């Protein structure tokens, strides 16, 4: 009986030693997943807002068809400033061409946003697979994580090439050449993970994680700066906030016009005003949100680099890794909560001439 207990205790002790070193890597993967999924949620909301704002503008122009005269030009042409008319003096019918204007796949803004969305989704897949590799205990799971990792890193590399060489005249040739070169990186990852699958030991797991993160770092260190550069140019939240501000201004006009015809009850009026206020605050915070998305992407790159450095020193559990994870979690909280976003500013929050709040350090 003593022998059995001793063997059981030894097995448990060994098991604890085996799983602990890579626990922090698994936690890092989960943290990256949280941050990238929240960024994805933010970008998805922007896409929906862009479409909804365009639909609201069309609805505002085409809602009243009771006038005698027909306006020159379509609703979409009026919105885009191609035709100047006073909507209060004539009817603006809704046409099929107006529906086409709501979604424009050729728009540079939307196209860049889609590449960024795809890159961010692949970051999520990569982080999930990294967590899986740090936790797996069977050959099937190892093979699954290997496929996810190689596929995610390949897609991340493709996203980098698409963004980096979007305006290059030799774009196709450069991308094809660099994609071919990246196949060597995929082979290195596959070999390392296959070695782990052939003999499931902690040593093999560490070796596989080290190789995966090293190859991942070569992509992420190039990709994230390009994403940040694009985000700085397109200012996604601010672009959408401008549209929202126009829609809010229209609603204030309608509110005042409706009040002239038939005054609202005080409680209802107060409810409307609070809704206007909340929307206006969100509009003013657009620049802060753009800054925060950039900070989150940047922190993914920083944390990945710091942890890769630790892993290459055969440190799979250290205070540096814990600190890198903690910083990522901080950015995640700021992405999720407006109050946390304001609190995350280490300097002063000021309102610029454009009406947007920004953090000045």
TACORUR-V119262 format. One record per pair of residues at least 24 apart in sequence whose ideal C-beta (glycine too) atoms are under 6 Angstrom apart, sorted by sequence separation. I is the first residue (numbers start at 1). J is the second residue. D is the distance in Angstrom with one decimal. If there is no record, write none. Layout:
BEGIN
i={I I}
j={J J}
d={D D}
END
This chain:
BEGIN
i={67 74 76 157 303 61 65 126 189 125 299 299 62 122 185 61 248 62 299 122 122 296 150 295 245 150 244 296 58 119 118 241 292 292 115 241 115 146 54 115 238 237 238 292 237 238 237 288 142 142 235 139 157 160 164 149 153 156 160 163 231 153 228 156 228 287 288 227 286 287 285 224 284 43 224 40 39 220 36 220 36 37 36 33 217 33 32 33 213 29 213 29 30 210 29 26 26 25 26 116 22 112 112 109 18 25 46 50 53 60 49 56 46 53 39 39 35 32 28 25 24 35 22 31 38 21 21 35 24 28 31 35 38 27 31 34 38}
j={91 98 101 182 328 87 91 152 215 152 327 328 92 152 215 92 279 94 331 155 156 331 186 331 283 189 283 335 98 159 159 283 334 335 159 286 162 193 102 163 286 286 287 341 289 290 290 341 196 197 290 197 219 222 226 212 216 219 223 226 294 219 294 223 297 356 357 297 356 358 357 297 357 117 301 120 120 301 120 304 123 124 124 124 308 127 127 128 308 127 311 130 131 311 131 131 134 134 135 227 134 230 234 234 202 209 236 240 243 250 240 247 240 247 293 296 296 300 307 316 317 328 316 325 332 316 317 331 321 325 328 332 335 325 329 332 336}
d={4.9 5.7 3.7 5.0 5.1 5.5 4.9 3.9 5.5 4.1 5.6 5.7 5.3 4.8 4.8 4.8 5.6 4.4 4.7 4.2 4.8 4.4 4.8 5.9 5.3 5.4 5.3 5.7 5.6 3.6 5.6 4.6 5.5 6.0 5.8 3.6 5.2 4.0 4.8 5.6 4.6 4.0 5.6 5.7 4.2 5.9 4.6 5.8 5.8 4.3 5.5 4.9 5.1 5.4 5.3 5.7 5.9 4.9 4.1 4.6 5.4 5.7 5.3 5.8 5.8 3.7 5.4 5.6 5.6 4.8 5.6 5.4 5.1 5.3 3.9 5.3 5.4 5.7 5.3 5.3 4.4 5.7 4.4 5.5 4.5 4.3 3.6 5.6 4.6 4.6 5.4 4.0 5.5 5.1 3.2 4.7 3.9 4.4 5.3 5.7 4.3 5.4 5.9 5.6 4.8 5.8 5.3 5.9 4.1 5.6 5.0 5.2 5.2 5.7 5.8 5.8 5.3 5.8 5.6 6.0 4.8 5.7 5.3 5.1 6.0 4.1 5.2 5.8 4.6 5.3 4.2 4.8 4.4 5.5 5.7 4.8 5.9}
END
